């Protein structure tokens, strides 16, 4: 009975583990473009989560989130300065440990912008500063259109490329801002309903994260990133991804706590400032490295890092939620 109680209490973590196991056997079913077209379901789910965030946030809270410039500067520096600093300090180590294409893949990972959907969703799970997370995740995506190719030129001596800026802006509007605005407009009509069903609504974002984990691992398995490389290369890449993630997350967490951020702001810092985008990272890589025959190896670090960061940050989000509830 104690085991059953423990599983019920930690159903979110158990659900993510089951999603990974299920993806191992059903990658064709859950991959993007597969039988379920899960990428569409995930997009709809993310839209619903943002709609519910909009429904639950007062205009006063949103204004407070946007005006928090100290939070914005901290998050953007974590994304576009702290991560690239790792490459500046350890580029020789990466190049000595692995093939140059794989090393440059880690360089590419470090200069990518933050994720949008999972960063905001996990900040919501953690009961953090969702308006601040929305603003910074969106800002990171827009800045990344310019900063990522620029840093690639500096670090890897590649010629810059022109990215579709308007496409990035449209994606942000459709995936994030539009549902949020719709939720705000619906507040006068649905806020009482949302309060009444708060317990159910509070679990929806966790369900969506489990779907994102399942979809991400199905994509990884279907694209054979686990079989196209040697066991040693995969093991080394996974180990580096785990070490980098733990180092960055807990360093940023420590710096945020020392900077006297509130618990809600600290959650936004951790989940927006430490995550890297796969959704924008792959299309950008195809443009930047268009003529490179080693594109698969360059993409390996972000393909590995993405599910690892989702899994670990989801566990961390649960801990933040418990702290917030206790407080």
Protein Blocks (a to p, Z undefined) as FASTA:
>chain_A
ZZmmmmmmmmmmmmmmmmmmmmmmmmmmmmghianommlmmmmmmmmmmmmmmmmpcfkl
mmmmmmmmmlmmmmmmmmmmmmmmmmmmmmmmmmmmpcfklmmmmmmmmmpccdfklmmm
mmmmnopafklmmmmmmmmmmmmmmmmmmmmmmmnopacddddfklmmmmmmmmmmmmmm
mmmmmmmmmmmmmmmmmmmmmmmmmmmmmmmmmmmmmmmmmnopmmmpcfklmmmmmmmm
mmmmmmmmmmmmmmmmmnopafklmmmmmmmmmpccfklmmmmmmmmmmmpmklmmmmmm
mmmmmmmmmmmmmmmmmmmmmmmmmZZ
